[in-house]
Amino acid sequence: MAPPGVAQDLLLRRCLTLFTGFDRIDGEDEAGILRRAMAQVGAVGTGRAEAGYLRLGERLVRCPYDGQRATEALDTQVRELAGRDGPVRFPRRAWGWAFGLRERDGLRGPHERDGLPGPHERDGLAGPHEPDRPHKPHAPDGLYGALVVSYRDRPGEDERLLLTLLVRQTAAALSTAAAHRRARDQALELRRAWDEREAIRRRLDSSLTDLCHLREVHDALARSAARGDGEDGIVRTLHRITGLAAAAEDRFGNLRAWAGPGRPDPYPKPDPERREELLREAARRPRPVRVRDRLVAVADPRGEVLGALSLVDPEGRADDRAVRALDHAATSLGLELAHVRELAEVELRLRRELVDDLLSGAGDTRAADDGSAAGDTSAYARAEAVGHDLHGPHHVIVVRWTDRPADDVFLKAVSRAATGLGLRILPALRADTAVLVAQGAPGGRSLHSALSRELGTGGGAIGVGASCGSPHEVPRSYREALRALEVRRRSHRPYGMTCYDELGLYRILPTGDDHREVERFVREWLGPLLDYDARHHTDLVETLCEYFDRGGNYSETAAALVIHRSTLRYRLQRIREIGGCDLAEVDSRLNLQVATRIWKILRSGPE
């Protein structure tokens, strides 16, 4: 045994070595501290560090160390101790112990630690306080890890003291490192929380700004709608908010409204197929899409595309606010277009119902029983509701066109032609005929010419009824228009326009199948003359017509035919001979005059 003074010096040097071994550990993590402690075991005595463990959750995990000789068997022994101090066994080692690295309050003196071997321990393997049964596998609170050491021989009092100091110093260093780590983690968490709060605040500020902007857009569009500005108001509002030119188009690409500079003139007409493809693609997207130099949003209330709204943005200046404003305005445009279409459909239905009642004389459009116009009051009100003044003279016009079905497309074409001539009309469809109740009458043959240009063909007939001064007279004008149409279609010139006032004698002639009886009457009185003219290319029937039209005056008839009076006498004589008729006899003269008038109508139509 060394002298007391030498032993004391050795103990002091080892203590100094122990303390200096933990210099400059600030910032070092738990694994580094534990490795230092394991390195100090051999520096302060004859023992060696077998393994070091760090607490991970409720488990102790072995810390890598170059000099350790730990095995799975050692891991099992340490695990069974559950973080408490206790003996461990090593081959060819007299003494082994696992020290729990705990909070400082949990550490006691060198002879007071649970199970730490004292001078009177048996075999150096278990202390006097070793429990009779295994510990429950639960790590005690305040545990940071474990340090396992072994000695070839039992350690002495000084070495046990140094081990106790090493364990306490290691536990304190681990506690400090854990506190630093918790502080760092807490600081990082606080920083993350601060950053998240700032990010949330920025998002909230941005959302608030966006909501304020959207509210401004909504309020501006609402004010425009309240003023009844319609589509023009929507595009003006969008242009004012975004600073970009805005355009509203129907689903076919026709311009409906424009606001801002650079309006194309003429406005380009898109290819129909590409237009449909564009609208389908834009309708599938939740946001406006860019098409070349424009941002386009569809107006599709109830899922039906009615039009499109676009911002002209060749330089790509439109930001998210402009896109949101465009999207919001497109919704307003969709509602506006749907409203306009619904109004048009309601007006069209009301117009057609009114025309049907006027033509049939049904309901409250009929005159009062005393013949007054009291029953017309409701008709006037209904007409005023659809924007038509039913007061004053009106004519019923019926139109039928060859190879054109009487559908809405045909009715729209007829309506465009009539309104293009300045006529104010109430249109409707009846069977295979387009019917117009028109204020005033079409002048000359202009309506047939205008409709021929509209339809691209002149193969149709128009009948115009006589004037009616009140609604209850409309059915009569309608019948007259149908009569004029039939006469025109049965004539030798079936295409054109015929007015009932021009029919003259034909007003009282039979219609329908009885028309053949009229033709037989003409053949009976003019047949020989017609056959003679056809064989010899003469104009005897035409001469007879002019003679009757001039009241039998020789001079006027000859002048109209541009022939001499003697030539006229010769022709009249040939008419008497060929036709076997006496122009001086009253009945013969009347029948011939009626037959020539009918022939003239049948040949060329009413003039």
C-alpha positions in Angstrom: 0.0 0.0 0.0 1.3 3.5 -0.8 2.1 5.9 2.0 -0.8 8.2 2.9 0.8 11.3 1.4 1.5 9.6 -1.9 -2.0 8.1 -2.0 -3.5 11.5 -1.3 -1.4 13.1 -4.1 -2.4 10.4 -6.5 -6.1 10.9 -5.6 -5.8 14.7 -6.1 -4.1 14.2 -9.5 -6.8 11.8 -10.6 -9.5 14.3 -9.4 -7.7 17.0 -11.4 -7.6 14.8 -14.4 -11.2 14.0 -14.0 -12.2 17.7 -13.8 -10.0 18.8 -16.7 -11.4 16.0 -18.8 -14.7 17.9 -18.9 -13.3 21.2 -19.9 -14.7 23.0 -23.0 -17.8 20.8 -23.3 -20.1 23.8 -24.0 -22.1 23.0 -27.1 -21.2 19.3 -27.1 -24.1 16.9 -27.4 -25.0 14.1 -25.0 -23.2 11.4 -27.1 -20.0 13.4 -27.0 -20.2 13.9 -23.2 -20.8 10.2 -22.7 -17.8 9.3 -24.8 -15.6 11.7 -22.7 -16.9 10.1 -19.6 -16.0 6.6 -20.9 -12.6 7.9 -21.8 -12.1 9.2 -18.2 -12.8 5.8 -16.6 -9.3 4.5 -17.5 -7.7 7.9 -16.7 -8.8 8.0 -13.1 -8.2 4.4 -12.2 -7.6 0.8 -13.2 -11.1 0.1 -14.5 -12.4 0.4 -18.0 -15.6 1.6 -19.6 -17.5 -1.3 -21.1 -20.4 0.6 -22.6 -22.4 3.8 -22.4 -26.1 4.3 -22.9 -28.3 7.2 -23.6 -32.0 7.4 -22.9 -34.2 7.5 -25.9 -37.8 7.8 -24.9 -38.3 4.9 -22.4 -35.4 2.9 -23.7 -31.6 3.0 -23.1 -29.7 2.9 -26.4 -26.0 2.0 -26.6 -23.8 4.9 -27.6 -21.1 4.0 -30.2 -17.6 4.1 -28.7 -14.3 3.0 -30.2 -13.0 1.1 -27.2 -16.2 -0.5 -26.0 -16.6 -4.3 -25.8 -20.3 -4.4 -25.2 -22.4 -7.4 -26.4 -26.0 -8.1 -26.7 -25.7 -10.0 -23.4 -24.6 -6.8 -21.7 -27.5 -4.9 -23.4 -29.9 -7.4 -21.9 -28.5 -7.0 -18.4 -28.7 -3.2 -18.6 -32.2 -3.4 -19.9 -33.3 -5.6 -17.0 -31.9 -3.0 -14.6 -34.3 -0.5 -16.2 -32.1 2.5 -15.6 -31.2 1.7 -12.0 -27.8 1.1 -10.6 -26.8 -2.5 -10.4 -24.2 -5.2 -10.9 -23.4 -6.6 -14.3 -21.2 -9.6 -15.0 -18.2 -9.9 -17.4 -16.0 -12.8 -18.2 -12.7 -12.7 -16.4 -13.6 -9.5 -14.6 -14.0 -9.4 -10.8 -16.3 -6.5 -10.6 -18.8 -4.8 -12.9 -21.4 -2.1 -12.3 -24.0 -0.1 -14.3 -24.3 3.5 -13.1 -27.5 5.3 -13.8 -26.8 8.9 -15.0 -29.6 10.9 -13.2 -30.5 14.4 -12.1 -28.2 15.7 -9.4 -30.9 15.4 -6.7 -31.0 11.7 -7.3 -27.3 11.2 -6.6 -26.0 10.2 -3.2 -22.6 9.7 -1.6 -20.2 7.0 -2.7 -21.5 4.6 0.0 -25.1 5.6 -0.3 -25.9 4.8 -4.0 -28.4 1.9 -4.5 -26.4 -1.2 -4.8 -22.9 0.5 -5.0 -20.5 -2.0 -3.5 -19.1 -1.1 0.0 -16.2 -2.5 2.0 -18.2 -5.4 3.4 -19.9 -6.6 0.1 -19.7 -10.2 -0.8 -17.8 -11.2 -3.9 -18.0 -7.7 -5.3 -21.1 -8.5 -7.4 -24.0 -7.2 -5.4 -24.5 -4.5 -2.8 -26.4 -4.9 0.4 -29.4 -3.1 -1.2 -29.7 -5.3 -4.2 -33.4 -6.2 -4.7 -34.6 -9.7 -4.3 -36.5 -9.6 -7.6 -35.9 -7.9 -11.0 -36.8 -4.2 -11.4 -39.8 -3.3 -13.4 -38.8 -2.2 -16.9 -39.5 1.4 -16.4 -36.9 4.1 -16.6 -37.0 6.4 -13.6 -37.6 10.1 -14.1 -34.5 12.3 -14.4 -32.5 9.5 -16.1 -30.2 10.5 -18.9 -28.3 7.3 -19.5 -26.1 4.7 -18.0 -22.3 4.1 -17.7 -21.1 0.5 -17.4 -17.6 -0.1 -16.0 -15.6 -3.1 -15.0 -12.5 -3.9 -12.9 -10.1 -6.8 -12.9 -10.1 -6.6 -9.1 -12.5 -5.0 -6.7 -12.1 -1.2 -6.7 -10.8 0.5 -3.6 -12.4 3.3 -1.6 -10.6 6.0 -3.6 -11.6 4.5 -7.0 -15.2 4.2 -5.9 -15.1 7.9 -4.8 -13.7 8.8 -8.2 -16.3 6.8 -10.0 -19.0 8.5 -8.0 -17.5 11.9 -8.9 -17.3 10.8 -12.6 -20.9 9.7 -12.6 -22.1 12.9 -10.9 -20.0 15.1 -13.2 -21.2 13.1 -16.3 -24.8 13.4 -15.1 -24.5 17.1 -14.5 -22.9 17.6 -17.9 -25.7 15.5 -19.5 -28.3 17.6 -17.5 -26.7 20.8 -18.7 -26.5 19.5 -22.3 -30.1 18.4 -22.1 -31.1 21.8 -20.7 -29.1 23.5 -23.5 -30.8 21.2 -26.0 -34.2 21.9 -24.6 -33.4 25.6 -24.6 -32.2 25.3 -28.2 -35.3 23.3 -29.1 -37.5 25.7 -27.3 -35.8 28.6 -29.0 -36.2 26.9 -32.4 -39.8 26.1 -31.6 -40.4 29.7 -30.5 -38.7 30.8 -33.7 -40.8 28.4 -35.8 -43.9 29.6 -33.9 -43.0 33.2 -34.6 -42.3 32.5 -38.2 -45.5 30.6 -38.5 -47.4 33.4 -36.8 -45.8 35.9 -39.2 -46.6 33.7 -42.2 -50.2 33.4 -41.0 -50.3 37.2 -40.3 -49.0 37.8 -43.8 -51.5 35.4 -45.3 -54.3 37.0 -43.3 -53.2 40.4 -44.4 -53.0 39.2 -48.0 -56.4 37.5 -47.7 -57.9 40.6 -46.1 -56.5 42.7 -48.9 -57.8 40.3 -51.5 -61.2 40.2 -49.8 -61.3 44.0 -49.7 -60.4 44.1 -53.4 -63.1 41.5 -54.2 -65.6 43.5 -52.2 -64.7 46.5 -54.2 -65.2 44.5 -57.4 -68.5 43.1 -56.1 -69.7 46.5 -55.1 -68.8 48.1 -58.4 -70.5 45.3 -60.4 -73.5 45.5 -58.1 -73.8 49.3 -58.6 -73.5 48.7 -62.4 -76.3 46.1 -62.2 -78.5 48.4 -60.1 -78.2 51.1 -62.7 -79.1 48.6 -65.4 -75.9 49.1 -67.3 -75.9 45.5 -68.5 -72.9 44.1 -70.4 -71.4 47.5 -71.1 -71.4 48.3 -67.4 -69.6 45.0 -66.6 -66.8 45.5 -69.1 -66.4 49.2 -68.1 -66.1 48.2 -64.5 -63.6 45.4 -65.3 -61.5 47.9 -67.4 -61.6 50.5 -64.6 -60.5 48.0 -61.9 -57.7 46.2 -63.9 -56.5 49.0 -66.2 -56.7 46.5 -69.1 -59.0 46.6 -72.1 -62.0 44.2 -71.6 -64.3 42.6 -74.1 -67.5 40.6 -73.8 -68.4 38.2 -76.5 -71.3 35.8 -77.2 -70.6 32.1 -77.5 -69.9 32.5 -81.2 -67.2 35.1 -80.7 -69.3 38.1 -81.8 -68.4 41.3 -79.8 -71.2 42.4 -77.4 -69.3 45.1 -75.4 -65.8 46.6 -75.3 -64.1 49.0 -72.8 -60.6 50.4 -73.1 -58.2 51.3 -75.9 -57.3 49.2 -79.0 -60.7 48.0 -80.1 -60.3 46.1 -83.4 -62.3 47.4 -86.3 -63.6 45.3 -87.8 -63.8 42.8 -84.9 -62.2 39.5 -85.9 -64.6 36.5 -86.4 -63.1 33.3 -84.9 -63.2 29.9 -86.5 -66.4 28.1 -85.2 -64.6 24.8 -84.4 -61.7 26.5 -82.6 -64.1 28.7 -80.8 -66.1 25.7 -79.5 -62.9 24.0 -78.5 -61.7 27.1 -76.6 -65.0 27.4 -74.7 -65.0 23.7 -73.7 -61.4 24.0 -72.5 -62.0 27.2 -70.6 -65.2 25.8 -69.0 -63.2 22.8 -67.6 -60.7 25.1 -65.9 -61.5 26.6 -62.5 -59.7 29.9 -63.4 -59.4 32.0 -66.4 -57.1 30.7 -69.1 -54.6 32.5 -71.3 -55.2 32.4 -75.0 -52.4 34.2 -76.8 -52.6 37.9 -75.7 -55.8 37.5 -73.7 -57.1 36.1 -70.4 -60.4 34.4 -71.1 -63.2 33.4 -68.6 -66.4 31.8 -69.7 -69.8 33.0 -68.6 -71.6 29.7 -67.9 -74.5 30.0 -65.4 -76.1 26.6 -64.7 -73.3 24.9 -66.6 -74.3 26.3 -70.0 -71.8 28.5 -71.8 -73.5 31.7 -72.9 -70.5 33.9 -73.7 -67.0 34.8 -72.7 -65.3 37.8 -71.0 -61.6 38.5 -71.7 -58.8 40.9 -70.7 -56.5 42.0 -73.4 -53.0 41.5 -71.8 -50.3 41.2 -74.5 -47.5 42.2 -72.0 -48.6 39.7 -69.2 -49.3 42.5 -66.7 -52.4 40.8 -65.2 -51.8 39.8 -61.6 -53.8 37.5 -59.3 -56.2 40.4 -58.4 -56.9 41.0 -62.1 -57.5 37.3 -62.6 -59.9 37.2 -59.7 -61.7 40.4 -60.9 -62.1 38.8 -64.3 -63.5 35.6 -62.8 -65.9 37.6 -60.7 -67.0 39.7 -63.6 -67.5 36.6 -65.8 -69.9 35.3 -63.2 -71.8 38.6 -63.3 -71.8 38.5 -67.1 -73.2 35.0 -67.0 -76.1 36.1 -64.8 -76.7 39.1 -67.1 -76.7 37.0 -70.3 -79.0 34.4 -68.7 -81.3 37.2 -67.6 -81.3 38.7 -71.1 -82.0 35.4 -72.7 -84.8 34.6 -70.2 -86.4 38.0 -71.0 -86.1 37.3 -74.7 -87.7 33.9 -74.3 -90.5 35.3 -72.2 -91.0 38.2 -74.6 -91.0 35.8 -77.6 -93.5 33.5 -75.8 -95.8 36.5 -74.9 -95.6 37.8 -78.5 -96.5 34.5 -80.0 -99.4 34.0 -77.5 -100.6 37.5 -78.3 -100.4 36.9 -82.1 -102.2 33.5 -81.7 -105.0 35.2 -79.8 -105.1 38.1 -82.3 -105.3 35.8 -85.3 -107.9 33.5 -83.8 -109.9 36.2 -82.1 -109.7 34.2 -78.9 -110.1 35.4 -75.4 -110.1 39.0 -74.5 -109.0 40.2 -78.0 -112.5 39.9 -79.3 -114.8 42.9 -79.6 -117.5 43.5 -77.1 -121.0 42.1 -77.8 -122.3 45.6 -78.8 -119.6 45.9 -81.5 -117.5 48.4 -79.6 -113.8 48.0 -79.1 -114.1 47.5 -75.3 -112.8 44.0 -75.7 -109.6 45.3 -77.4 -108.3 47.0 -74.2 -106.5 43.9 -72.9 -104.9 43.3 -76.3 -103.6 46.8 -76.3 -102.1 46.3 -72.8 -100.6 43.0 -73.8 -99.0 44.5 -76.9 -97.7 47.4 -74.9 -96.1 44.9 -72.5 -94.0 43.4 -75.3 -93.1 46.8 -76.7 -95.6 47.0 -79.6 -98.1 49.7 -80.3 -101.3 48.0 -81.5 -103.1 51.2 -82.1 -103.6 52.4 -85.7 -103.9 50.5 -88.9 -102.2 47.0 -89.1 -101.9 44.4 -91.8 -101.5 40.7 -91.4 -98.6 39.3 -93.6 -98.2 35.6 -94.3 -95.0 34.1 -95.8 -94.3 30.7 -97.3 -91.1 29.7 -99.0 -90.3 26.8 -101.2 -88.0 24.2 -99.6 -87.8 26.2 -96.3 -89.5 24.7 -93.2 -91.5 27.2 -91.2 -89.3 27.1 -88.1 -87.7 29.6 -85.7 -84.8 30.1 -88.1 -87.2 31.0 -90.9 -89.3 33.2 -88.7 -86.2 35.1 -87.6 -85.1 35.7 -91.2 -88.6 37.0 -92.1 -88.6 39.2 -89.0 -85.1 40.7 -89.9 -86.3 41.4 -93.5 -89.4 43.1 -92.3 -87.7 45.2 -89.5 -85.0 46.1 -92.0 -87.8 47.9 -94.0 -88.9 49.8 -91.0 -91.9 47.7 -90.2 -92.9 47.2 -86.5 -94.1 43.6 -86.3 -95.4 40.9 -84.0 -94.1 37.6 -85.5 -95.5 34.0 -85.0 -95.6 30.6 -86.7 -98.8 29.1 -88.0 -98.7 25.6 -89.5 -96.2 25.9 -92.4 -96.4 29.7 -92.6 -94.7 32.6 -91.0 -97.2 35.3 -89.8 -96.5 39.0 -89.1 -99.0 41.4 -87.6 -97.4 44.6 -89.0 -98.0 48.2 -88.2 -98.5 49.8 -91.6 -98.1 47.9 -94.9 -95.0 47.0 -96.9 -94.6 49.3 -99.8 -94.6 47.8 -103.3 -92.8 44.5 -103.6 -89.9 45.5 -101.3 -90.6 42.8 -98.6 -90.3 39.9 -101.1 -87.0 41.4 -102.5 -85.6 41.9 -98.9 -86.5 38.4 -97.9 -85.1 36.9 -101.1 -81.8 38.6 -100.2 -82.0 37.3 -96.7 -82.7 33.7 -97.7 -80.6 33.7 -100.8 -83.5 32.6 -103.0 -86.6 34.2 -104.4 -88.7 31.0 -104.4 -91.4 32.1 -102.0 -94.8 33.8 -101.8 -96.2 36.6 -99.6 -99.8 37.4 -98.9 -100.9 40.7 -97.3 -104.4 41.2 -95.8 -106.4 44.4 -95.9 -105.9 47.0 -93.2 -107.5 46.5 -89.8 -108.1 49.4 -87.5 -108.5 47.4 -84.2 -107.5 44.1 -82.7 -110.8 42.4 -83.3 -110.4 42.9 -87.0 -107.1 41.0 -87.2 -108.7 37.6 -87.9 -110.4 39.0 -91.0 -107.1 40.5 -92.2 -105.4 37.1 -91.5 -108.0 35.3 -93.7 -107.5 37.8 -96.4 -103.7 37.4 -96.3 -104.1 33.6 -96.6 -106.5 34.2 -99.6 -103.9 36.5 -101.3 -101.1 33.9 -100.6 -103.2 31.1 -102.2 -104.0 33.2 -105.3 -100.3 34.0 -105.7 -99.2 30.4 -105.3 -101.8 29.1 -107.8 -100.9 31.7 -110.4 -98.5 31.2 -113.3 -96.1 33.3 -111.4 -96.2 31.7 -107.9 -93.3 33.7 -106.5 -93.9 37.2 -105.3 -96.1 39.3 -103.1 -99.9 39.7 -103.4 -102.1 42.1 -101.5 -105.7 41.3 -100.8 -106.7 44.8 -102.0 -105.3 43.9 -105.4 -107.4 40.8 -105.9 -110.5 42.5 -107.2 -112.8 39.9 -108.7 -110.7 37.1 -107.3 -112.0 37.9 -103.8 -115.3 36.3 -104.6 -114.0 33.3 -106.6 -113.9 29.9 -105.0 -110.8 28.5 -103.4 -109.4 25.0 -102.8 -110.6 22.2 -105.0 -113.2 24.5 -106.6 -110.2 26.3 -108.3 -110.5 23.7 -111.1 -114.0 24.9 -111.8 -112.7 28.4 -112.3 -110.2 27.1 -114.8 -112.9 25.3 -116.7 -114.9 28.5 -116.9 -111.9 30.3 -118.4 -111.5 27.4 -120.9 -115.2 27.5 -121.8 -115.1 31.2 -122.9 -111.4 31.7 -123.9 -110.3 28.2 -124.9 -110.5 28.7 -128.8 -108.7 32.0 -128.5 -106.0 30.6 -126.2 -105.4 27.6 -128.5 -105.2 29.9 -131.6 -102.7 32.2 -129.8 -100.6 29.2 -128.8 -100.5 27.8 -132.4 -99.9 31.0 -134.3 -98.1 33.1 -131.6 -100.7 35.8 -131.7 -102.1 38.0 -129.0 -105.9 37.8 -129.4 -106.6 37.2 -125.7 -104.3 40.0 -124.7 -106.0 42.3 -127.2 -109.4 41.4 -125.7 -108.2 42.1 -122.2 -106.9 45.5 -123.1 -110.2 46.2 -125.0 -112.2 45.5 -121.8 -109.8 47.3 -119.6 -110.2 50.4 -121.7 -114.0 50.2 -121.6 -114.3 49.3 -125.3 -112.6 52.6 -126.4 -110.9 51.9 -129.7 -108.4 54.8 -129.6 -107.2 54.1 -126.0 -107.0 50.3 -126.7 -105.0 50.8 -130.0 -102.7 53.2 -128.2 -102.1 50.8 -125.3 -101.3 48.0 -127.8 -99.3 50.3 -130.0 -101.3 49.3 -133.1 -103.4 51.1 -135.7 -107.2 51.4 -135.2 -107.8 49.3 -138.3 -105.5 46.6 -136.9 -107.6 46.6 -133.7 -110.8 46.3 -135.7 -109.3 43.3 -137.6 -108.3 41.6 -134.4 -111.7 42.1 -132.8 -113.3 40.6 -135.9 -111.0 37.6 -135.7 -111.9 37.2 -132.0 -115.6 37.1 -132.9 -115.0 34.5 -135.7 -112.6 32.2 -133.7 -114.3 32.5 -130.3 -117.8 32.4 -131.7 -118.9 35.2 -129.4 -120.9 38.4 -129.8 -119.2 41.3 -128.1 -122.3 43.4 -128.3 -124.5 40.9 -126.4 -124.6 41.8 -122.7 -124.2 38.3 -121.2 -121.5 37.2 -123.6 -119.6 40.5 -123.0 -119.9 40.0 -119.2 -118.7 36.4 -119.2 -115.8 37.2 -121.6 -114.7 40.1 -119.4 -114.8 38.0 -116.2 -112.9 35.2 -118.0 -110.2 37.6 -119.3 -109.7 39.0 -115.8 -109.3 35.5 -114.3 -107.0 34.5 -117.1 -104.9 37.5 -116.4 -104.6 36.7 -112.7 -103.8 33.1 -113.3 -101.2 33.9 -115.9 -99.1 36.4 -114.1 -100.6 36.8 -110.6 -102.3 39.8 -109.2 -100.6 43.1 -110.1 
